[in-house]
């Protein structure tokens, strides 16, 4: 139990600067830039899915948290958010490399995730562009919601937002870590179907676990031969670390959150099924 507490604490420490940076950026934009400039920033992000997918591939889950907060405040488009979620690597790279999986295989997996992120990111933005302009009323102002008087000090208010969100993440992450430690891994291994049509469905579901440990579990299962590379990629596509926790906590539009959750899951399953169908191997 002490090990679990330590791991949860260390994960929180790693996440702290990313959360703070996200809130600092949001509050600077909200309080230092005019409404017209906000609109200009949000509309100038046509290449968001491209840059978002590339940045999301950096092996940590902090950037997906930043992206979530920027989406909630409508600075980032839905396509850009999905692209970042799909390309987020979390702990996949160090875990696979530590299990002596060749760097070329790891690189191919990363490139597939980046490509899928860019492809679906641009497609979603193109498909929902007209609807997005009609959703301006959904703008979520972090400071207005939390009544933190951000106009006095954006640094102080950023710290308040950061620690409130971090506390929520630590509690949920601790629960998930306990479940994964005591029986979770064995249960996951038993329900996986290697080289089966059901594999991507299960792997994508595991990837949705809002914890950086999900990518560790999937990577370990692949390295041990328990799941196929198609299932691994399906699960890694849906794994965005703790970003989903931030989305459901801070964005108070449940239907929208469920839509995003379902969209990410569907993409992971479809890509996994496609790779299984063409018997893709590495």
BELVENCOR-V520315 format. One record per residue. RES is the residue in three letters. SS is DSSP state (hx for helix, st for strand, lp for the rest). Layout:
res;ss
RES;SS
RES;SS
This chain:
res;ss
UNK;lp
UNK;hx
UNK;hx
UNK;hx
UNK;hx
UNK;hx
UNK;hx
UNK;hx
UNK;hx
UNK;hx
UNK;hx
UNK;hx
UNK;hx
UNK;hx
UNK;hx
UNK;hx
UNK;hx
UNK;hx
UNK;hx
UNK;hx
UNK;hx
UNK;hx
UNK;hx
UNK;hx
UNK;hx
UNK;hx
UNK;hx
UNK;hx
UNK;hx
UNK;hx
UNK;hx
UNK;hx
UNK;lp
UNK;lp
UNK;hx
UNK;hx
UNK;hx
UNK;hx
UNK;hx
UNK;hx
UNK;hx
UNK;hx
UNK;hx
UNK;lp
UNK;lp
UNK;lp
UNK;lp
UNK;hx
UNK;hx
UNK;hx
UNK;hx
UNK;hx
UNK;hx
UNK;hx
UNK;hx
UNK;hx
UNK;lp
UNK;lp
UNK;lp
UNK;lp
UNK;lp
UNK;hx
UNK;hx
UNK;hx
UNK;hx
UNK;hx
UNK;hx
UNK;hx
UNK;hx
UNK;hx
UNK;hx
UNK;hx
UNK;lp
UNK;lp
UNK;lp
UNK;lp
UNK;lp
UNK;hx
UNK;hx
UNK;hx
UNK;hx
UNK;hx
UNK;hx
UNK;hx
UNK;hx
UNK;hx
UNK;hx
UNK;lp
UNK;lp
UNK;lp
UNK;lp
UNK;hx
UNK;hx
UNK;hx
UNK;hx
UNK;hx
UNK;hx
UNK;hx
UNK;lp
UNK;lp
UNK;lp
UNK;lp
UNK;hx
UNK;hx
UNK;hx
UNK;hx
UNK;hx
UNK;hx
UNK;hx
UNK;hx
UNK;hx
UNK;hx
UNK;hx
UNK;hx
UNK;hx
UNK;hx
UNK;hx
UNK;hx
UNK;hx
UNK;hx
UNK;hx
UNK;hx
UNK;hx
UNK;hx
UNK;hx
UNK;hx
UNK;hx
UNK;hx
UNK;hx
UNK;hx
UNK;hx
UNK;hx
UNK;hx
UNK;lp
UNK;lp
UNK;hx
UNK;hx
UNK;hx
UNK;lp
UNK;lp
UNK;lp
UNK;hx
UNK;hx
UNK;hx
UNK;hx
UNK;hx
UNK;lp
UNK;lp
UNK;lp
UNK;lp
UNK;lp
UNK;lp
UNK;lp
UNK;hx
UNK;hx
UNK;hx
UNK;hx
UNK;hx
UNK;hx
UNK;hx
UNK;hx
UNK;hx
UNK;hx
UNK;hx
UNK;hx
UNK;hx
UNK;hx
UNK;hx
UNK;hx
UNK;hx
UNK;hx
UNK;hx
UNK;hx
UNK;hx
UNK;hx
UNK;hx
UNK;hx
UNK;hx
UNK;hx
UNK;hx
UNK;hx
UNK;hx
UNK;hx
UNK;hx
UNK;hx
UNK;hx
UNK;hx
UNK;hx
UNK;hx
UNK;hx
UNK;hx
UNK;lp
UNK;lp
UNK;lp
UNK;lp
UNK;lp
UNK;lp
UNK;lp
UNK;hx
UNK;hx
UNK;hx
UNK;hx
UNK;hx
UNK;hx
UNK;hx
UNK;hx
UNK;hx
UNK;lp
UNK;lp
UNK;lp
UNK;lp
UNK;lp
UNK;hx
UNK;hx
UNK;hx
UNK;hx
UNK;hx
UNK;hx
UNK;hx
UNK;hx
UNK;hx
UNK;hx
UNK;hx
UNK;lp
UNK;lp
UNK;lp
UNK;lp
UNK;lp
UNK;hx
UNK;hx
UNK;hx
UNK;hx
UNK;hx
UNK;hx
UNK;hx
UNK;hx
UNK;hx
UNK;hx
UNK;lp
UNK;lp
UNK;lp
UNK;lp
UNK;hx
UNK;hx
UNK;hx
UNK;hx
UNK;hx
UNK;hx
UNK;hx
UNK;hx
UNK;lp
UNK;lp
UNK;lp
UNK;hx
UNK;hx
UNK;hx
UNK;hx
UNK;hx
UNK;hx
UNK;hx
UNK;hx
UNK;hx
UNK;hx
UNK;hx
UNK;hx
UNK;hx
UNK;hx
UNK;hx
UNK;hx
UNK;hx
UNK;hx
UNK;hx
UNK;hx
UNK;hx
UNK;hx
UNK;hx
UNK;hx
UNK;lp
UNK;lp
UNK;lp
UNK;lp
UNK;lp
